[in-house]
Amino acid sequence: MKLFFPENLERYAHQHSSAPSPLLDRIERETMNNMPDAQMLTGRVEGTFLQMLVRISGARDALEIGTYTGYSALMIAEALPEDGTLVTCEVSKQHAQIAQGYFHDSPHGRKIGLIVGPALESLNSLGSESCDFVFIDADKPRYPLYYEESLRLLRAGGIICADNVFWSGKVLDPEDEDSRGIAVFNDRVRDDDRVCKVMLSVRDGIYLIQKR
């Protein structure tokens, strides 16, 4: 993943953000050491940003599309109230097994329901207007479809946070399937009167969207 700020500034932002729990540090360390696609990890800055969004918005029921090794899910779960819930969807059985192990080790893991399988099928099983917060960080060509499902599932005033909306700058001249999917998603959100939105230059770009 291409960074849009010098690495020393990225480290500076990391050092000036709240420290995560020891378990989250462990997830980050083990993911970086053991996973070939470790760049997919959300990381401290973006993870803490997610936590603050959940707390500030007062979200109680959250949804995550794309679990990976569970870092972002636990970041969100830690910020939810004691009776809060998070449904997280993951297509990879290997990633789901790793994440579930970390959920088991966390006192916040009881808030999390992990669904393994294609995300669109999983989302179709959920009731409309059943959540307050959605984090999208999954396969890029399906972002437009995940967006529509997220709007169906969100209550009025709910928030969508979509990751990787810069796709290392490739959205400026999209030539591959991933960058085209992100570019279509970005344009759809921009032109959608059903939501308020702002695109942020956090890591690889975040689209912050609120349902009217």
QUIMO-V666694 format. One record per residue. PSI is psi in whole degrees, -180 to 180 (NA if undefined). OMEGA is omega in radians with two decimals (none if undefined). Layout:
psi: {PSI | PSI}
omega: {OMEGA | OMEGA}
This chain:
psi: {125 | 130 | 143 | 0 | 155 | 148 | -34 | -32 | -35 | -44 | -39 | -46 | -41 | -46 | -23 | 19 | 155 | 139 | 136 | 171 | 159 | -36 | -41 | -37 | -41 | -43 | -46 | -47 | -48 | -35 | -46 | -34 | -27 | -17 | 130 | -22 | 41 | -19 | -13 | -15 | 138 | -46 | 169 | -50 | -52 | -37 | -43 | -35 | -44 | -45 | -45 | -39 | -44 | -45 | -47 | -39 | -17 | 23 | 142 | -37 | 122 | 160 | 138 | 132 | 101 | 97 | -40 | -127 | 7 | 1 | -54 | -35 | -45 | -33 | -47 | -46 | -38 | -30 | -14 | 153 | 170 | -32 | 15 | 162 | 147 | 124 | 125 | 136 | 130 | 130 | -27 | 121 | -36 | -49 | -42 | -40 | -42 | -48 | -42 | -34 | -41 | -38 | -39 | -31 | -6 | 140 | -15 | -4 | -25 | -18 | -14 | 131 | 117 | 124 | 124 | 127 | 177 | 130 | -40 | -37 | -42 | -43 | -35 | -22 | -6 | 149 | 149 | 148 | 49 | 0 | 165 | -18 | 135 | 132 | 121 | 119 | 68 | -157 | 130 | -38 | -25 | 5 | -44 | -36 | -41 | -35 | -48 | -41 | -38 | -41 | -37 | -38 | -21 | 143 | 160 | 135 | -7 | 163 | 138 | 133 | 114 | 130 | 161 | 34 | -5 | -28 | 56 | 31 | -4 | -16 | -18 | -26 | 70 | 121 | -21 | 170 | -41 | -51 | -33 | -40 | -43 | -43 | -41 | -44 | -49 | -44 | -36 | -44 | -45 | -40 | 6 | 114 | -5 | -10 | 158 | 147 | 153 | 134 | 130 | 143 | 55 | 123 | -114 | 24 | 129 | 134 | 117 | 121 | 134 | 129 | 131 | NA}
omega: {3.13 | 3.08 | -3.08 | 3.05 | 3.06 | -3.09 | 3.14 | 3.07 | 3.05 | 3.09 | 3.13 | 3.10 | 3.10 | -3.08 | -3.10 | 3.04 | -3.11 | 3.12 | 3.10 | 3.10 | 3.12 | 3.13 | 3.12 | 3.03 | 3.13 | 3.11 | -3.13 | -3.11 | -3.09 | 3.09 | 3.14 | -3.09 | -2.94 | -3.04 | -3.12 | -3.13 | -3.01 | 3.12 | 3.12 | -3.12 | -3.11 | 3.09 | -2.99 | -3.01 | -3.13 | 3.11 | 3.10 | 3.05 | 3.08 | 3.12 | -3.11 | 3.10 | -3.14 | -3.12 | -3.10 | -3.10 | -3.08 | -3.12 | 3.08 | -3.13 | -3.05 | 3.13 | 3.05 | 3.10 | -3.06 | -3.03 | -2.99 | -3.09 | 2.98 | -3.08 | -3.09 | 3.11 | -3.14 | 3.02 | -3.14 | -3.09 | 3.12 | -3.10 | 3.14 | 3.06 | -3.07 | 3.12 | -3.13 | 3.14 | 3.02 | 2.96 | 3.13 | -3.02 | -3.13 | -3.11 | -3.09 | 3.11 | 3.12 | 3.13 | -3.13 | -3.14 | 3.10 | -3.12 | -3.10 | 3.08 | 3.10 | 3.10 | -3.14 | -3.09 | -3.07 | 3.04 | 3.12 | -3.12 | -3.14 | 3.12 | -2.93 | 2.97 | -3.10 | 3.10 | -3.12 | 3.13 | 3.10 | -2.98 | -3.10 | 3.07 | 3.14 | -3.12 | -3.13 | -3.13 | -3.08 | -3.09 | 3.12 | 3.12 | -3.08 | -3.12 | -3.07 | -3.01 | 3.12 | 3.01 | -3.14 | 3.10 | -3.05 | -3.08 | -2.92 | -3.13 | -3.11 | 3.12 | 3.12 | 3.12 | 3.09 | 3.13 | -3.14 | 3.09 | 3.12 | 3.10 | 3.10 | -3.04 | -3.09 | 2.92 | 3.09 | -3.09 | -3.14 | -2.99 | 2.94 | 3.02 | -3.10 | -3.07 | 3.01 | -3.07 | 2.96 | -3.10 | 3.14 | 3.11 | -3.07 | 3.11 | 3.12 | 3.10 | -3.00 | -3.12 | -3.14 | -3.05 | -3.12 | -3.09 | 3.08 | 3.11 | 3.11 | -3.13 | 3.09 | 3.11 | -3.11 | -3.13 | 3.13 | 3.12 | 3.14 | -3.04 | -3.01 | 3.14 | 3.13 | -3.02 | 2.87 | -3.03 | 3.00 | 3.09 | -3.04 | -3.14 | 3.03 | -3.09 | -3.08 | 3.11 | 3.08 | 3.01 | 3.14 | -2.94 | 3.08 | 3.09 | -3.12 | none}
